[in-house]
Structures are given as C-alpha cells and as structure tokens.
Amino acid sequence: MLGKGAFADVYEATHVRSGRVVALKCIHKNLMSHTALQYAYNEKKVLGELHHSGIVKFYCCFQNESYLFLALELCVNGTLRDLMRRPGQLPESYVRLLAA
C-alpha cells in the first residue's frame, strides 16, 4: 500500500504481461455519492487525455461492482503534495510556479 484516502487506496502493482510497475488506485464505488463517483470518472477521462512530463501518466482503467481501478505512473518520490509537506523540500513559491 502506497497511500490511503477517504474513497481510495493506492497500491504498487506489477502488470503481469509487460512487467511494468504502476500505482494502482482502487476507488471504492460503494462509499461514494453519485456526484463523487462522477468526479472519479472525470479524473480518469482527464488523465487519459493529458500527456505532459509534469503530470502522472494514465495507463488504463477497469472496474468491478465494488471498485474503479486506475493504473497510473508510479511516482517513487511521492506526490507534489507529499514533497510540499516535507520540511525544506520545496518552497511554496516554487510550487506555485510549477502549477501555473
């Protein structure tokens, strides 16, 4: 497990055929309102359309009755949010510049 949120857990996983190591975001559909679930589907759509070195890569998605799974690029150093929380890692002014 890499992380846990209110509606999702993220695990490190390996694709059996390709051997690619990914971050597998497992979104609990049964814990979400219809609006929140729509947000998750929109996240999948937007990530699938974006191709930029500064944005996590989206590989694929699949679902069952309980979960929506997103296979994403594994960021071994954590997220930008994680880096911002570490003292002395990234000044807020630098993060603002990156996000602009």
N, C-alpha and C positions, 0 to 999 in steps of 0.2 A: 504494500500500500504506500502510495506517494503522498496522498492527501485525502482529506475528508471535508465535505461541506454539508450544508443543510439538505440538499437534494441529490448529491452525487458523491461518489467515491472515485478516486483515481488510482489505478494500479499500473505498475510496469508490466508489460506483456511482450511476448515474442510471437510474431506471425510464423506459423508452422512452415508454410511453403517457402517464404522468402528469407526467413531468419531475421527480419527487421524488428528491432526493439522499439516499442511505441509506448506512449502513455494512453491507457485505455480508460476513458471517462465513462463511468457507469451511472446513468441518471435514473433515479427511482421514479418511475412514472406514477406509481400509486400514491406517492407522498405529495404530489404536486397538484395545484389547481389547474384548470384548463388553460388559464392565461399564462401561468408559469411554464406549463408544458409547451405552449406555443412559442414562448421565448427560447426554449431549448431547441426546438425545430428550426427557429430562425438563426440561432447560433450555428447550427450545422450548415444551413444554407449559405450564410455569410462566409464562414471559414472555407467552404468549398469553392467559393468564387474568388477569394483573395490569394494572391501569390506574391509574397514580399518577404525578403530575408529577415525583416524585423517582426514578422507575425508567424505564430506557430502554424506548421503545415497540417492540413487536414488530409488524412489518407482515405478513410471510409467510415461508414456507419452501418449499423444493423440494430435490430430490436427483437424483443420477445414481448410477451404480455406484460411483464413487470418492469423492464428496463429498456432504455435507449442507450446504445453503446456508440461512443465516438472514438475512433483510433486517431490519435494526434501525434505529432512530433514530440519525442521525449526531450525535454529541456533539462539536462543533467544538473545545471546550476540553479534550477528553480525558476520561478516566475519573476517578472519585474517587481511585482508586489513583494515577493519574498526578499529580493535584493534591497528594496527600499526599507524594509523592516530591520535589516542588519545594520547596526551602528557603523557609520563611516564608510559604507559600501558605495552608495550613490547619493549625491546631494539632490535635494528636491528640484533645484533649478535645472539640473541636467536631465532629470526625468521629464520635466515639463518640455524641454527642448526635444526629447525623443518622441514624445506623444504629439507634438504639434504637427 
